[in-house]
Amino acid sequence: MLIRLMTVEDIPEVSLLHENLFSQAFNFIDYAVQQDFYYGIVIEVDCTIVGYLVGQIIFEMADLFYVAIDPRYRSLGYGKLLVERFILDAFENGGENMTLEVRRSNYVAIHLYEQCGFLSAGIRKNYYADSEDAVLMTRKIN
């Protein structure tokens, strides 16, 4: 198992995984070339990408946008490893606070984020295109 920065060569594999898991499209190029403030990592098992995380680290603030694991590799702790790596990298880059939004119905993800120290900070009504609410979660990094 290896966690590493996302590269341009990873985009086809990461995009396919994203399309299989999420209904909305996402452009990974800025995350793959590690543009200023953009952050993207992948987790590999036997040279195959089985998950990814994208977010931003902007000075003291970090935002987690997506964490995704191939369903065949879930419940093995890979999602938690990605989130923990993001927290560590944000801390090492001066991050103090981290936020994310998660579907109110996504109890598995909410539990993962709680295990990683996130707390519910409120509800964003009709946040998603299908009008589902999002739970806003935050945590201190330092």
Disulfide bonds with the S-S distance in Angstrom:
none
